[in-house]
Amino acid sequence: MDKFSGQKSAAQYLYPPIDPFDQRMLAVGDGHTIYVEQSGKPDGIPVVVLHGGPGGGCSPAMRRYFDPSVYRVVLFDQRGCGRSRPHAAIEGNTTWDLVADIEQIRTTLDIDRWIVFGGSWGATLALVYGQSHPDAVTHLVLRGVFLGTQSELDWFYGGGAAQFWPEVWRRFTDLIPEDERGDMIAAYHRRLFSGVAAEEMRFAKTWSQWENALASISSQGLGGEPPGTYARAFARLENHYFTNRCFLDEETAILNRMDRIRDIPGWIVQGRYDMICPPRMAWELSAKWPSSELRMVGDAGHALSEPGISAELVRIMNRIALG
């Protein structure tokens, strides 16, 4: 039997926890300093891991998708979140700033080319980085694809996902006056950036809970109580990026620049029942990318920790390691 068959917890597919061999704070300009770490094999195959959000931050669990005897794993907290500073800051914080940061990390660590691994917003950023610096990328490994389009934002913040989770959507909208509910991103923006600390925190937690509640296929609709500091960065940065349409326009839209990465090998791992990032976008991306393989995972939602998604990602990384 295939070792990934049957019902298992996500942890059973992953490599044992490993500690970083290098941790540093890297000044990247505009007053920002970002946290960067390396783990695994110092002279191994380099892979950079791009976390979601924007504003989610990296975590030790993200190291566990890579064989530590093979891979040199680079993780970092994007501007404004995790251990990067200043915390929850939106000034000097755009998609193109993050692309420049990734490239600065690569050159600082003296890496010629690397695998780019990202999920959700991390997939967006991986694609934009790959299209901007194709010569620096050997492979792209993506999960839970988000392309930063208006239709995706409309789905999640304009009532699409609400058709499946009306009670959770009600909790998200109840804090907003009825006459503002036609644009939930704008309504939350006014409150997340009001300058009133208590109000910002309250709305940050509710914003974060809406997304967290829909991440897993096994969700019961409870988003939990996110830590305040995490929720503030996550909500403010996501809202800032979504208010600005992820800083992408017609010319820089991902699907309009697929010729730049057409020959880069890629894998797209998508949960069939992803409520946050519907599978249609993964399918459209694959259709425009001849060098990619789309792995649609049944019985899976959006979360990196879904067992089927974890299994597929580990399998892909092991396949790449074999050459």
FIFIGU-348302 format. One record per residue (C-alpha): residue in three letters; x, y, z. Coordinates in steps of 0.1 Angstrom, whole numbers, plus 5000, padded with zeros to 4 digits. Layout:
% FIFIGU-348302
ALAXYZ
...
//
This chain:
% FIFIGU-348302
MET500050005000
ASP501250354992
LYS502550515025
PHE500150805020
SER497050605016
GLY494350565043
GLN493250795071
LYS496150955089
SER496851275107
ALA498851535088
ALA501851495112
GLN502351135100
TYR503351255066
LEU505951505078
TYR509551495087
PRO510651525123
PRO511051875137
ILE514352035130
ASP515952345145
PRO517452635125
PHE521252645120
ASP521053015112
GLN518753295123
ARG519153655115
MET517353995112
LEU517854145077
ALA517454515070
VAL515554545037
GLY514854925036
ASP511955155042
GLY512555105079
HIS511754735078
THR513854455093
ILE512754095085
TYR513353765103
VAL515153505082
GLU516153145092
GLN517852845076
SER517452485086
GLY518152135073
LYS521352065053
PRO523652375049
ASP524852265015
GLY521652105004
ILE519052184977
PRO517852534986
VAL514152604990
VAL512452925002
VAL509052895019
LEU506553175015
HIS503853195042
GLY500353305037
GLY498253595047
PRO499553845038
GLY500553875075
GLY500553515086
GLY504153475095
CYS506253155093
SER506152875118
PRO508452575128
ALA505852335113
MET506752465078
ARG510152315080
ARG508651965082
TYR507751925045
PHE511451885035
ASP513851605041
PRO516551775064
SER519251555050
VAL518551685015
TYR517152035017
ARG518452375028
VAL515252535040
VAL514852915041
LEU511953065060
PHE511253425067
ASP508553655081
GLN507353895055
ARG507254265063
GLY505154365093
CYS504454025107
GLY505853755129
ARG509253855142
SER509854115115
ARG509654475125
PRO507954725127
HIS504954505136
ALA501754535116
ALA503154825095
ILE501754885061
GLU504155165050
GLY506655045025
ASN504754715023
THR503654604989
THR503854294967
TRP506854444949
ASP508654524982
LEU508254154992
VAL509554034958
ALA512554254963
ASP513054114998
ILE512953754985
GLU515653844960
GLN517754024987
ILE517553715009
ARG518653494980
THR521753714972
THR522553765009
LEU522653385015
ASP524753344983
ILE522153114967
ASP522253084929
ARG518852934922
TRP516252784945
ILE512852604947
VAL510052844956
PHE507352684978
GLY504252874989
GLY500652844998
SER497553074996
TRP499053424995
GLY502453254995
ALA501453094962
THR500553444948
LEU503953574959
ALA505753274946
LEU504253324912
VAL504953704911
TYR508453644922
GLY508953364897
GLN507653594869
SER509953874880
HIS513053654885
PRO512653334864
ASP516353274862
ALA516553234900
VAL513852964902
THR514352594896
HIS510852474906
LEU507552624919
VAL505552424944
LEU502152584952
ARG499252504974
GLY495752654978
VAL496152894948
PHE495153264952
LEU495853484922
GLY494953814937
THR492053884914
GLN488854084921
SER486653774916
GLU488553594944
LEU488053884967
ASP484453904958
TRP483953534965
PHE485353555000
TYR484353905011
GLY481353964989
GLY479053674998
GLY480253374978
ALA481653165006
ALA478753305028
GLN476353085008
PHE477952785024
TRP478652935058
PRO475753175065
GLU476053155103
VAL479853235102
TRP479353515077
ARG476653665100
ARG479253685128
PHE481553865103
THR478954115091
ASP477154175123
LEU479754425135
ILE479254645104
PRO476254875099
GLU473954745071
ASP474555045049
GLU478354955047
ARG477954585041
GLY478154625003
ASP481954655006
MET483154455036
ILE486854515028
ALA486354895029
ALA484154875060
TYR486754675080
HIS489554895066
ARG488055205083
ARG488055015117
LEU491354835114
PHE493055165108
SER490855385131
GLY493655475155
VAL491655345184
ALA493555045197
ALA490554865213
GLU488454895181
GLU491354785159
MET491954475180
ARG488254385181
PHE487854405144
ALA491254235137
LYS490153925157
THR486753905139
TRP488453945105
SER490953665114
GLN488253435127
TRP486253455095
GLU489153315075
ASN490353065101
ALA486852915105
LEU486752815068
ALA490252685064
SER489752315071
ILE487252075055
SER486551945090
SER485752285103
GLN482652335125
GLY482652705117
LEU484552815148
GLY487553035141
GLY488853025176
GLU490353315195
PRO493553425177
PRO496253585198
GLY495853965197
THR499254045182
TYR498953785155
ALA495353895146
ARG496354265144
ALA499154205119
PHE497153945099
ALA494054155096
ARG495754485089
LEU498154345063
GLU495554135046
ASN493154425045
HIS495854665032
TYR496754425004
PHE493254354994
THR492254714995
ASN495054774970
ARG494154464949
CYS497354304959
PHE499254584940
LEU498654394907
ASP497154554876
GLU496254444841
GLU499854444831
THR501154264861
ALA498254024867
ILE499653674871
LEU497653504844
ASN498753774819
ARG502453694825
MET502553314824
ASP504953324794
ARG507653424818
ILE507553094837
ARG506152854811
ASP509352644812
ILE509752634850
PRO508552294864
GLY505652344887
TRP503252164909
ILE499852294921
VAL498252114951
GLN494652224956
GLY491952104980
ARG488852014961
TYR486652184987
ASP488752494994
MET486252755006
ILE488853035008
CYS490552984974
PRO488152804951
PRO489752544928
ARG488752724896
MET491852954898
ALA494252654903
TRP492652494872
GLU492952824852
LEU496652864863
SER497452504852
ALA495752554818
LYS498152844811
TRP501252664824
PRO502452374802
SER505252274826
SER502952234856
GLU501051944872
LEU497752004890
ARG497051774919
MET493451814930
VAL493051664965
GLY489651524973
ASP488351555009
ALA490551855015
GLY489952225021
HIS492452515022
ALA494752445052
LEU498352335048
SER497752085076
GLU495051895057
PRO496351535056
GLY495851485019
ILE497551815011
SER500451745034
ALA500951405018
GLU500951544983
LEU503451814992
VAL505851575009
ARG505551344979
ILE506451624955
MET509451744975
ASN510751384977
ARG510351344939
ILE512251674933
ALA515051544956
LEU515451244935
GLY516151464905
//
